[in-house]
């Protein structure tokens, strides 16, 4: 059974733009890189695990966002040190 009061409903501006085939929000609000960095930080504080893996994924996503090639990102990460 679903309880529709337990989640929010999108505003008309969101659904109208989507139905018109236009971007809902043309700006970056929260990137994949940011989410990986936050999970990595939480893991260093004892909440969850995989800090190093999430940190590296954050670096990769951030570099892609700025047009850095995957090969250059891999080279950077290979030279980086992680001390957590």
C-alpha positions, 0 to 999 in steps of 0.5 A: 500500500502506498501512502502519498502523504509520505513524499512530496509532489513536484511543483507545476513548473517542474512537470510543465517544463518536463512535458514541454521537453525543456530542461527542468533546471538548467543549472547544476545543483548537486553533482555526483562528485559532491555526493561522493565527497560527502560519503567519503567524509562521512566514512572517515568519521565512522559513518559507513565505509569505503572512504577511499573509493568514494573519494576517488570516484568524487575526483573522477566525476569532478574531473569529467565535469571540467573536461579532464580525460579519464586517462588524466584523472587516472594518472592524477589518482595514481600519484595521489596519496590517501592517508585515511 
